[in-house]
Amino acid sequence: MPLFGWIQWVHVMSQASSSNVSGRVVRPRLLWRLLLLLVVMLGGFLYLCLVCLGGYLVIQGFDVEYPLRQRLMAVGGGALILLVGLWLLKVAMPRRITPVLIESQR
């Protein structure tokens, strides 16, 4: 069964289960949670690949086998990629790990 057929089957099944008497809409929360988990894991994998590429280029720049111009380009490109990775980490991380509860004073 192809993937799109499976998604269509889930959509049809969710519509069938949502037609209850009270008129309440039932959404497949598990599907959306799994999709969010997949997107987060894919983003983490791509971020890790980006940082590894930057580190590899910086290390490649210190290899003596290559000409100086190529080594300087590798160090510069790798450092730029690592700086972009650090900036992405700064932008993507929340300011607080746990939410803060602010109670109103009476």
Order of alpha helices (4+ residues) and beta strands (2+ residues): alpha-alpha-alpha
